[in-house]
Amino acid sequence: QVQVVESGGGRVQAGGSLSLSCAVSGRTFSNAAVGWFRQAPGKEREFVSLIGRSGSNTYYADSVKGRFTISRDNAKNTVYLQMNSLKPEDTAVYYCAVKRDYSRTYDRAEDYLYWGQGTQVTVSS
């Protein structure tokens, strides 16, 4: 059984930084592309970032490009999301998810098979 567990959320003032972690167990982690999504109250879940299996390929939503950095440590079965220059509009529940192996796209929730429970990020102005 695959388990996905996020941690690291919290409250920060605008302009501040937070780092999220995503631990994956139950499958060969190095074979999995892993993504981050977020969902604000009253809004649909939206793609934030994806990192490929080796970590060489990364993708970002335009809204976070240049401010967020995704990385992974395959020895620790963990993916990280470093969030800098945070804005109030970044406030959301952030979810980590393991991508389906043969999905051709990467920015839709249905491209992902296993999800964590989410971690709250709140950015105050």
Protein Blocks (a to p, Z undefined) as FASTA:
>chain_A
ZZdddehiacddehiacddddddehiafklpccddddddehiacddfbdcdfkomaccdd
fklgokaccdddfklopacdddehiafklgccdddddddfklcbfkbfklpfbdcebjad
dddZZ
